[in-house]
């Protein structure tokens, strides 16, 4: 599985390409420049921990549905004892800055579930807080998380 850095670098390289170029898997000169610049940019990382009054399998299905609404699934292991999902979600200005959001689902003994959402995005000179915005977009898309108790 690709690392967060590799995913962000690849996604930023797609920004300057046309739809046909992206569909063909082509990398443009602008895309190469964006990928080179992305390697030197710092990351904006946001972590939110939620306690949800639902079973882990219900939480995983709800998160997967939320990801389908606001981004796309790029990895994870939803069938493990501690399921994980990884997505690319647009955030920042006009949702153009790609962010990687990792969701870790840990079942609790009382039937509830602890979900840790970690959003990571590249930040330039203008701070957009895209990692945080991507996590917030996912939380809004997942109806199950609306009533969850937040902790840091």
Wavefront OBJ file of the C-alpha trace (Angstrom):
o trace
v 0.000 0.000 0.000
v 1.242 3.473 -0.885
v 2.261 5.843 1.888
v 0.394 9.051 2.633
v 3.274 11.056 1.149
v 3.199 9.039 -2.085
v -0.559 9.432 -2.443
v -0.452 13.194 -1.829
v 2.434 13.665 -4.268
v 0.615 11.686 -6.965
v -2.676 13.503 -6.386
v -1.044 16.937 -6.561
v 0.606 15.887 -9.829
v -2.843 15.302 -11.347
v -4.082 18.841 -10.739
v -2.658 20.406 -13.927
v -3.769 17.572 -16.214
v -6.873 17.445 -18.379
v -9.472 14.724 -17.781
v -8.236 12.765 -20.829
v -4.638 12.942 -19.597
v -5.664 11.790 -16.096
v -7.781 8.947 -17.497
v -4.846 7.800 -19.633
v -2.499 7.936 -16.637
v -0.341 10.585 -18.282
v 1.814 12.955 -16.249
v 2.192 16.470 -17.669
v 5.170 18.754 -17.273
v 3.121 20.865 -14.833
v 2.245 17.685 -12.967
v 5.914 16.746 -12.619
v 6.640 20.210 -11.243
v 3.777 19.881 -8.765
v 5.051 16.479 -7.649
v 8.565 17.836 -7.128
v 7.249 20.801 -5.127
v 4.959 18.560 -3.053
v 7.948 16.652 -1.700
v 9.220 19.782 0.036
v 5.893 21.071 1.396
v 4.973 20.521 5.048
v 1.933 18.462 6.018
v -1.154 19.702 7.810
v -2.302 16.842 10.047
v -5.556 16.731 12.005
v -6.640 13.850 14.238
v -10.159 13.506 15.636
v -11.249 10.679 17.939
v -14.955 9.873 18.091
v -16.888 7.490 20.334
v -19.904 6.191 18.407
v -22.832 4.263 19.927
v -22.835 1.668 17.117
v -21.183 -1.646 16.291
v -17.886 -1.572 14.377
v -19.302 -3.168 11.208
v -22.074 -0.549 11.068
v -19.487 2.206 11.558
v -17.262 0.833 8.774
v -20.184 0.695 6.325
v -21.227 4.248 7.273
v -17.687 5.576 6.826
v -17.345 3.819 3.440
v -20.631 5.395 2.304
v -19.459 8.815 3.514
v -16.177 8.403 1.637
v -18.101 7.561 -1.538
v -20.054 10.821 -1.122
v -17.092 13.184 -0.635
v -14.034 11.409 -2.043
v -12.742 8.036 -3.108
v -11.455 4.977 -1.298
v -7.761 4.272 -1.970
v -6.918 1.577 0.561
v -7.355 0.087 3.968
v -8.438 -3.246 5.411
v -12.128 -3.164 6.331
v -12.232 -6.871 7.236
v -9.486 -6.926 9.891
v -10.306 -7.076 13.631
v -9.478 -3.346 13.785
v -10.762 -2.140 10.409
v -9.104 0.719 8.547
v -10.142 2.746 5.518
v -8.031 5.235 3.559
v -9.506 7.875 1.260
v -8.564 10.881 -0.818
v -10.926 13.775 -0.109
v -10.770 17.224 -1.669
v -10.454 20.059 0.853
v -9.330 23.654 1.106
v -10.292 26.300 -1.451
v -13.015 24.858 -3.748
v -12.049 21.400 -2.398
v -9.090 21.386 -4.806
v -6.372 20.400 -2.328
v -6.255 16.605 -2.013
v -6.088 15.228 1.518
v -5.608 11.653 2.697
v -7.992 10.639 5.467
v -7.299 7.456 7.423
v -10.143 5.980 9.463
v -9.340 3.445 12.174
v -12.276 1.654 13.784
v -11.817 -0.012 17.182
v -14.752 -1.904 18.703
v -15.336 -1.412 22.425
v -16.566 -4.068 24.849
v -19.875 -2.266 25.451
v -20.946 -2.479 21.778
v -19.836 1.038 20.926
v -16.957 1.956 18.637
v -14.014 4.346 18.801
v -13.174 5.913 15.441
v -9.937 7.785 14.831
v -9.906 9.994 11.742
v -6.556 11.386 10.629
v -6.460 13.890 7.778
v -3.182 14.821 6.089
v -2.698 17.404 3.342
v 0.158 19.438 1.916
v 0.252 23.103 2.989
v 1.892 25.919 1.062
v 2.368 29.558 2.021
v -1.374 30.092 2.398
v -2.596 27.900 5.232
v -5.853 26.228 4.242
v -6.008 23.634 7.047
v -6.975 21.079 4.407
v -6.267 18.049 6.602
v -8.763 19.331 9.165
v -11.298 20.343 6.501
v -11.171 16.898 4.897
v -11.868 15.236 8.256
v -14.770 17.643 8.850
v -16.206 16.930 5.381
v -16.135 13.194 6.107
v -17.756 13.657 9.527
v -20.564 15.678 7.920
v -21.045 13.022 5.221
v -21.319 10.173 7.735
v -24.673 10.520 9.459
v -23.630 8.065 12.188
v -20.914 10.444 13.382
v -23.218 13.441 13.922
v -24.116 12.365 17.479
v -20.659 11.058 18.394
v -18.700 12.351 21.337
v -15.539 14.120 20.171
v -12.196 13.928 21.928
v -8.697 15.002 20.947
l 1 2 3 4 5 6 7 8 9 10 11 12 13 14 15 16 17 18 19 20 21 22 23 24 25 26 27 28 29 30 31 32 33 34 35 36 37 38 39 40 41 42 43 44 45 46 47 48 49 50 51 52 53 54 55 56 57 58 59 60 61 62 63 64 65 66 67 68 69 70 71 72 73 74 75 76 77 78 79 80 81 82 83 84 85 86 87 88 89 90 91 92 93 94 95 96 97 98 99 100 101 102 103 104 105 106 107 108 109 110 111 112 113 114 115 116 117 118 119 120 121 122 123 124 125 126 127 128 129 130 131 132 133 134 135 136 137 138 139 140 141 142 143 144 145 146 147 148 149 150 151 152
